[in-house]
Amino acid sequence: MTKARVATVWMDGCSGCHMSFLDMDERLLDLADRMDLVYSPLVDLKEFPLEVDVAIIEGSVSSEEDLEKLYHVRSRTKVLVSLGDCAVTANVPSMRNPFDLDCVLRRGYEENADVNRQVPVENVPRLLPRARPLHEFVKVDVFVPGCPPSADLIHFVVSELLEGRTPELAGQCRFGA
Amino acid sequence: MKPNTAQITTLKIDGHDCGARSDETILDVAQENNIFIPTLCHIDGLQDIGACRLCLVEIKGSNKLLPACVTRVQEGMEVTTNSPRLQHYRKAILEMLFSERNHICSVCVSNGHCELQWLAEQLGLTHISVPYLHPKLEVDASNRRFVADHNRCILCTRCVRVCDEIEGAHTWDLYGRGVDTRVVSDLKQPWGESESCTGCGKCVHVCPTGALVEKGRSAGEMTKRGQFLPYLTLMREERQ
């Protein structure tokens, strides 16, 4: 039997969702028998592979690089999972949204800096004017809110997807928890 | 106690036969019969105003959806409190409430104790399908003991009503229209400078979200105690 090809992606988030993923502890071994982790911040692979069955994305779309990555992942993935509040609602990264982007950068890199006061422009992706949830750009198949979603919930979601079912999450999860 | 001149009526709610006084609302009768109807602007002990529209119900013979909190029962009425159509509209209302302001639950002092968040969970809301507006709103921390965070306000006006109807101070009111409406203290002055505010804190404890909170609470710590109102009202009526 061929194993499901699963990828996890980290965009503008704190990595708490990936930590929650790891909190599955020994259940990860059971999942490892049923899937191949083909791309992840936990795996040293630079290029997002072709024909991925399930891609689980943490974090909001905050920079041009995030957006490019999101379109790329979507085009190579069958089932896209929006994991955690940053991906689902833009959460904490969106707290900059009411403010003008230039003001935010100046505040962070000039007004609050003691030395080397300058907004970085080289070798860093340019920020989008607003941090946005994934589904404002691409079709998302499964939404898993939570900050972070619990390990039990992520286990349930991944297990259901590996069985070929769409996880029914109504009443099982909430924003912010 | 006021003399009760109401008649007894019978009606059906979700197929159950219910008896009710003719001065009761559909919401009253549903709650007496343990039938769940979601609400946000309603709180026991305050006048209902039908502002949030989450308690919309279907009534046989009418195409309109009516708010259960301000619709009185009628003899022979047949009410449906849950249907795909109602679920659709209730979710849409919740989504618009979330998108209209900056409800970032993970860093909210009311996280886990919030009626808006709880309802979203109950109604199976996993994401917001309309774009977030991200308005620039202020946090008024000028009061010595409390904070008003307009990012979390859903304009249910529970604070306005409790201050007017129970405390008698009428510190809070509404300013502006539509999406620009704000709850303001006195004549749009900082809460800390309000001359009418008695500092009783009733508004804080009836607020369903983290819009009105006690100072010094960190994320997830602010629990509200809104159950005091019916007792307070009853005691006052008995005293009169």
Interface residues (C-beta under 8 A of the other chain):
Chain A: S82 D85 V88 T89 A90 N91 V92 S94 M95 N97 P98 F99 R130 R132 P133 H135 E136 V140 F143 V144 P145 C147 L169 A170 G171 C173 R174 F175 G176 A177
Chain B: F98 N102 H103 I104 C105 S106 V107 C108 N111 G112 Q117 W118 A120 E121 Q122 G124 T126 H127 I128 S129 P131 Y132 H134 P135 K136 L137
